[in-house]
């Protein structure tokens, strides 16, 4: 059998036209969006949820009383980006009268993936104390891993979270970390087999029975489609949606449109 090149299997940019242009475009749109909401006192920025320098979140408020809370967790293979590039993806949920929290987190190799998991749990716990109502989680790529990980055993949730969590959408998420052991990225992750098993939502034994949608672009690398399929095969509460004409970088664009199928999947 031919050996699998796992670095190539999880490489996105080299297979997307104009990939290098996306980060700057995201950052510019996010900055403009924050300025607009700050001007109307609908942005609460850099709220600390833990003690580390990057454990801060931005909270964006709708123009009326919130119907609930959406938390969006960014990707970047746990090694790149922060909250400042993603603010504008709150638009769809805000238009449907949900508050939106966007956290940063400590990146690998400074943190292990298990550390990031605990930070995101703390961010959701803090944000849910500020906004009443149901909690909906969305995450992209590594963020998709983190939001599904929130439903697994080992997360010390208060009973209020268990009662309030309504839906989770993992957008192009990574749910089995074991293939990443064979990538160069693991030099930053520092995972061994036990770490990969412990932090893989796919392998969790006790999962909160919350509706989960594995949302993935039909034009993505096969490994990301596999990851979404694997989750739906392992979790009876999960379904998969293949988004037509979408790759790994534009698959999140539905979060901008309150009437998109992606927003319907997230908010029900």
PyMOL commands that set and color helices and strands:
alter all, ss='L'
color gray80, all
select helices_A, chain A and resi 6-9+13-15+19-39+83-85+87-95+113-130+142-149+159-164+178-182+186-189+193-198+201-203+222-234+253-256+261-267
alter helices_A, ss='H'
color red, helices_A
select strands_A, chain A and resi 43-48+56-60+68-73+99-103+134-140+165-171+211-217+238-243
alter strands_A, ss='S'
color yellow, strands_A
deselect
rebuild
show_as cartoon
